[in-house]
Amino acid sequence: MGQDNTDTLAPLEVGRHCAALHSRVLSRLVTRLYNNKLADTGLRITQFSILNAIKAQPPESIFQLSEWLGMERTSLQRTVDKLIEKGLVESVPTGNKRSLGLSLTADGEALYQRALIRWQEAQDAFESMVGKEEWNNMASQLHRFSSRVKQEL
């Protein structure tokens, strides 16, 4: 059998270097910041991100949207269903076999525009905390890291 190196990994070292831990801690804190700014719109940042992705490039399927957002399809479907129930998103035939795409309704577009102002406030607050240039560099690195990890999954 190969040598097991787990005996040499001190818990503090694991905690200090764990990519999953640090990315999740930051993600939770940033999510809280954005959710606080979006609170008066009734949207959470996940919902806003879905509306934004649909507006930016209407997807031809939930699968396509899940790929773009890096979300599990079943979780995404639950959130999209809630947005449909609220009258913010609608399923539309794409003309591609039985595929249904997604688009914003008029109410969805109006709420998106209101939420966009709050999103900008959250983005500005975040960038003022971490530095705009530093964030732009880190965002580019995160995109590269995400692509690398995705290739391994």
Secondary structure, DSSP 4 states (H G I P E B T S, - for coil): ----GGGG--HHHHHHH-HHHHHHHHHHHHHHHHHHHHGGGT--HHHHHHHHHHHHS--SSHHHHHHHHT--HHHHHHHHHHHHHTTSEEEEE-SSTT-EEEEE-HHHHHHHHHHHHHHHHHHHHHHHHH-HHHHHHHHHHHHHHHHHHHHH-
